[in-house]
């Protein structure tokens, strides 16, 4: 199952506004934790490992980053870092 990258989100402006509103009043660490929980909830909903790995690859590539190293021994310690967003 491949990840669909075609526009599929209905009322995307409404969703974006709700997403931004969800972050209102949070400190940076709280906002990052919220993003992590949201990603994990959506990943659980998707459930398909191949689709999730494809999403990770696409997200990294769209940020202009090289593919992640597949060998955990070569990666070393990994600390997840959420993107910093502008306060609205």
C-alpha positions, 0 to 999 in steps of 0.5 A: 500500500503506497501513500497517496500524495494526491490532494485528498483532504476535505476542508483543508483550510478548516483543518489547518486552522484547527491544527494551529488553534490546537497549538495556541498557548503551548510552549515549544516543548508542549507543541513538539510533544503534541506533534509527536502524539498526533503523528503516532495517533495517525500512524496507528490509524494507518497501521501499514508499515510500508505506507508509514515508511514511505511517508517518512521517506517523502517527508524527509525528501520534501525537507531537502534531506538525504534519505535516513541511514537504514542501518541502525548501527551507523545511525548512532543515537537518535533524538527526534526533533520537531520543526519549529513553527512560528507563533501565531 
